[in-house]
Amino acid sequence: MKKIFVLVVISLITILALVYALWDVDYQELGRLLSGGDYRIVFPVLLLVAIFYWIKAIRWCLILSPIGQYKRSEVTPSIIIGFAGNNVLPAHLGELIRLAVFSRKFSQPVSGVATTLLVERILDMAAILTWYAIGMAAIGKPPESLEIGAGIITILMVIFFLTIAIILYKPNLVHALGDRFSSILPDSAATKLSDILHNVILAFSSLRSLPLVIMMVLWSLIKWGIMAMIVWLSLVAYGTYVAPAITLILVAVLAFAVVVPNAPGFIGAIQAAYVFALRPFGISEEIAFAASVLFLASQWVPVTLAGAYYFITGGLHVDEVRREVEQVEEELIEEEGNQ
């Protein structure tokens, strides 16, 4: 029943997003744009997509360092398989696939690896907000709709980073709170909670090393700078040259649009984000929608094909991975309940 409810919600979100993106679109003009785009742009875009995931793998190796030393070539298959899973499955299920594949291959606890993905999100949000702030500053007086959203996001992120700071610099407080909760739990649940807190603090310990943090932040900024270049090229394909600041803002809107439960490949969310972010700058809905289609295709096709390659060459089987994902999901739910 829960899965059906989630699918219904995702379907509604996707339909509403597409309705929003297509509401004022002239379909004849959209067809003209899609048939007349400069698709030579695809080649540099594919190169940038490859660099984006290359950087992502390097950064994950750094984040994983407290629980193990891994090479880029060792973590890349899990990353690509996971994102390919997001392309063909709803509700970010690719993240669970990534957890299952990596945890099984390297015999790492699911909670520890899951925490490194949380660290990834922290670094991504920090980099995205940094570029977003730079974009807003470069524009001067941003559109009101984007400015209000930025204020809300900033408040939420301050609360989030304060929580992370407590985990990083007050681990004894975290353990004390854990012990207090453990006292009212059964012995097995108390032990499980202690293990979870240990894995969380261990994974976050990579953020206590200033040189390591600087490296991870720099890679994160470069990574999202690469994404901004991809976004810019997606518009150039349809004869639209926008200021770099606008692409930085669009990248932030895209990042937050795909956070909510979405359809496979984030169809709908990406289109709505393009239209929402570009309309205030005088870019037509037709151009925004056409560019969003190119952007989506440039991510979906190569990543899905590469994911299929790693899946097959890694000797994985759909039924086996499905069982492992269900096991990971149950374990994470159990851990949340214990917490």
N, C-alpha and C positions, 0 to 999 in steps of 0.2 A: 504493500500500500504506500509506504514511504517513497519507494522508487517511482511509482506511478505519479505521486504528487509532485516530486521533483521534475519529472519529465513534462508534466502539465505546466508547471511554473516556467520552465525553460522555454517551452513552446510559446507561451504567452509573451515572455520577454522578447524572444526573437521576432515574433510577429509584430509586436508594438514597435520594436527598433526599426524593422524594415518599413513599416507604415510611415514612421516619422521621417526616415531617410528619403522615401519616395514620394512624400506627400505633395510637394510642389514641383516634381520632376517633369520635364517635357520629354516624353519617351522617344519622340522622333529625334530630338537633339541628342539625347543620351545614346541612341543607336548610332548616330553620326560620329559622335566622339569615340565610341568603342571600336567602330570599324576603321576610324582614321587615325588612331593613336600611333605615336612613334615608338614602336615596340623594340627598336634597337636598344632602348633603355634597359630592357630585360637583362642583358648581359652584365653590365656593371652592377645592377641590382642583385643578381644571383651571387656575384663575387662578394658584395657587401653582406649578404645573408650568411655566406660561408664564414666570413670574418667575424660576424656577430656571434655565431655559435662556437667558433674557435676561442674567442675571448671568454665566453660563458664557461667553457670547459676549464680554461686556465684558472678562472676565478673560483670555480667550485673546488678545484684541487687545493687552493689556499684555504678555503672555508673548511674543508675536510681535514686539514692538517692536525687538529687536536685528536682526531680519532684514528688517523692513519695517513700514511704518505702514499699518494696515488699520482700516476702519470696522466697527462691529458688524454692519451690514447686509451687509458683504462676507463675513464669516466665518460668519454664522449658517447659510446653506444647507449648508455642508460639515458643520457640527456636527450639524444635524438629520438630514441624509441618513445620516451615520455611525451615529447612534443608532437611526435607523429600520432600518438594516442589521443592527444588533445584535438588533433585535426579530424579524427574520425569518430570520436566518442564525445558525448556531452558532459557538462558539469566538471570539467577539469580532471576527468578520470585518468588522464595521462600522467598526472602527478603521482597517483597511486601506483601506476605501472612502473614509473621511474623508481619509486621507493622499493617496490617488490623486486625488480630486476637487479638493482644495485645491492640491496641488502642480502639477497640470496647469493649473488656471485661472490661477494667479499665477506660474507658471514658477519655482517654488522647488524646491531640491534635496530629495529625499525624506528624507535623513538629518537635514537641518536642521529640517524640520517634525516629523519623528518625535521629535526631541529636545524640542521644545516640548510634545509630548504627555507626555513623561516629566516635564517640569517641572510640568505639570498634575497628574500623579499625586502628585508630591512635595507640592504645595500641598494637594491633597485629603487625603492621609494626615495631614499636619500639622493640618489643620482638624478632621478626624474624630477624631484622637487627643486633640485639645484638648477637644472636646465630650464625648468618652468619659470623659476624666479628670474633667471637671466633673460629669458624670452619676454617676460612681463616688463622687466626694467628697460629692455631695448625698445619696446613698443611705446612706452611712456604712459599713456592713458589707455589701459586695456578695456575691451568691451565689458559692460557691467555683469553680464551672465558669467563670464569667465572669472572675473574678479571676486564675485561672491563665492563661487565654487572653491577658489584658491584659499579664501579665508577659512572656510569650513574644513578643508583638507589639512590646512596648517595646524588648526587646533587639535584635530584628531591625531596628527602625527606627533605633536608635542607630548600628548598623553602616552602615545605608543612608545616614544623614545625614553620617556621617564621610566616606564615599566622595564624597558630593556636595561637602562642604567642601573636599576635596582638589582636586576639579575646579575649584571656584570660586576658591580662594585660593592654589593651588599649580599654576597652569597650566603653568609651566615644567617642573615635575616630570612632569606628564602628557605634555608634548611629549618630554621626555627618555626616558621609558618607551616612547613611540611610536617614537622614533628607534632605540631599541635593538631593538625588534621589527622595524622596517623593514629593518634591516641584514641580516636573514636571509630577507627576502621578495624576490620578483622586483620589478623596477622598477615595473611597472604596479600591483602590489598595494601597494607602498610608497607610491606617489602617492595611491592610493585611501585608504589608512589616514590619510595626512596630511590629506586633504580631510575625512574623517570627524571627526577630532579637532578640526579647525578649526571645523566646523559645530557640534559638541557644545559646545565652549567658547564659541562665539558665542551659541548659544541660551541657555546657562546664565548668560551675562553679565548678563541682566536681573535676576538675583538679587543682583548686586553693588551695585545702586542701592538704598539704604535706603528712600527715599521710595516707590520703585516696589514694593519687597518689602512694605512696610506696606500699600500699596493692594491688592496681590494677596492678602495674607493676610486682610485685612478682607473682601474680596469672597468669599474662600473660606469664611470663618466664616459670613457671611450666607447664602451658598449652601446650606451644610449645615444651617444653622439652619432655612432654608425647608423642606428635606427632612424635618427632624424634625417640622415642623408638618404636613406631608402624612401622615407616619406616624401622628401623634396623631389626625388627623381620620379616618384609615382605621379606627381603633378606636372612635372616637366614633360612627361610622355603625352600630355594633352595640351601642350602649349602654354602652360601656366607656370610662371616664375614668381615665387613668393619669397618674402624676406625670410632669412634663416630663423628669425625669432618666432615667426608664425609656425614653422615646422616643429620647433621645440615645444610650443604650446600644444600643438596637435598630438605630439608623442605622449605628453602627459595625459591628455584626454583619452587617448587610445589605451594607455596603461590602466587607467581606472575603469574604463568601459568593460574591459575583459576580466575584471576581478569578480564580478557577479556571475552566478551560474549561467553558462552560455551554451548555445548550440555547437556542434562540432565545427572546429575551425573558426569559432567566434563570428560566424556569419550573422549579420544583423548588427551586432555590437560595433563592429569595425565601420560599417556603412554609416550608422548613426553618429559615431564619434567624428568621422570626417565631416559630415554635414554640419553637426553642431559646432565644431571648432572653426570651420572655415567660413560659414555663412556670415558671421559678424564682420569678417574682413572683406566682404563683397565678392566672394568666390561663389559662383553659381552652384546650385544643388547638382546639376548635371555633371559638372567637372569634378565636384567633390565625390559623387557616387562612382563615376568612372575610375577615378584615381584609387578609390577604396577597393574596387574590384581587382585592379592590377596589383595593389599592395597585398591583398589577400591571396591572390594566385601565386605571387612571387614567394610567399612564405609557405603556402600549403603544398604546392607540387614538389619542390626539392626536398623539403623536410619529411614529407610523407614517404617519398621514394627512398630517401636515405634511411628512414626508420624501418621500412620494410626490409631493406638490405641488412641492417644490423640485426633485425629480428630473426631473419632466416639464417644468416651466417653464424649467429650466436647459438643456434640449435634450439631456439625457443619454440614453444607450441602454444597455440591460442588457448586451449583448454587448461593447460598447465598454468599459464600466466593468469588466466581468469581465477583459478583457485587461489593462487598466491595473492592476487589483488584483494579477493574477498577476505583472506586471512589477515592481510595488512589492515584492511578497513576495520575488521572486527577488533584487531589489537589496538588500533588508534582510538576507536570508540570506547573500548574497555579502559584505556589509559585516561581518556577524558573523564569517564565516569569516576575513576579512582581519585582524580584530582579534585 
